[in-house]
Amino acid sequence: MPITLRAIRLVTIVIWVGGLIFFAFVLAPVAFSVLASSHEAGLVVRGTLTALNTMGQICGLLFALSTLVLCSRAGTGGRKFLLAQALVVFLMMAATAVVQLKIIPAMERDRIAAGGEIDAAPSNNPNRADFDRLHTISEEVEGAVLLLGVATLVLMAAEGS
């Protein structure tokens, strides 16, 4: 059972971190470079990010549940490592929820209020300015989630050393 739980934890964090890396370094740049308009690319990126965030929450939940079961069987030293990992994954989940439930819907409201295509709105349009501000925040939060995921992997690698 412990091997299965460790495998679940490893697979879930690798799926989440790998998805974030693929999204940031492959999908988003390719979408904006090959699609006919930045509006179309934005729709693809938004849809993909929504799916990725949902997948991340599911992975985070499975990671947390597996970690709690392992904690109940671990000694004091091992339990501290596991709890540290669970805390970092909880922070990842919280940050992901903020992006998904607050930032993305606010960006969508700004996009619609600016006329539907954010790039078509003048740069001094308040809705476009707010969209751009929220976009920057979204990138920073998602970047933090990625770094927290890498930190989790490092903590997992350090287990038992």
Residue, then its C-alpha position, 0 to 999 in steps of 0.5 A: m500500500p505505501i508504494t501505491l500511495r507514493a506512486i499516486r503522489l508522484v504521478t499526480i505532482v508530475i502530471w500537474v507540474g508537467g502540465l504547467i510547463f507544457f502550457a507555459f512553454v509550448l501551448a501558449p507560445v505556439a497558440f499565439s504564434v500560429l493562430a490567425s488572431s490573438h483573440e483566437a489564441g486567447l480563447v484556446v489558452r483560456g480553455t486550456l488553462t481552465a482544464l489545466n487548473t481543474m486537472g491540477q485541483i484533482c491532482g492536488l486532492l489525490f496528492a493530499l489524500s495519499t499524503l494523509v494516509l502515508c502520514s498516519r503510518a509514518g514516524t515523526g521525521g517522515r511525517k514532518f516531510l510529508l506534512a511540508q509537502a502537503l502544505v506546499v501542495f495546499l498552497m498550489m491548490a489555493a493559488t490555482a483556485v484564485v486564478q480559476l475563480k477570481i482572476i479568469p472570470a474578471m479578465e473575461r468580464d473585462r474582455i466582454a466590456a471592452g468589446g469582445e476582442i481585448d486587442a481591438a480595444p484602445s490601450n487607454n480603455p480602462n477594461r483593457a488596462d484592467f485585463d492587462r493588469l490581471h493577465t500579469i497577475s495570472e502569469e505571476v500566480e501560475g509561475a508561483v504554482l509551478l515553482l511550488g510544484v518543483a519545490t514539492l518534487v525536491l522535497m519528495a526527492a529528499e525524503g528519507s535522506 
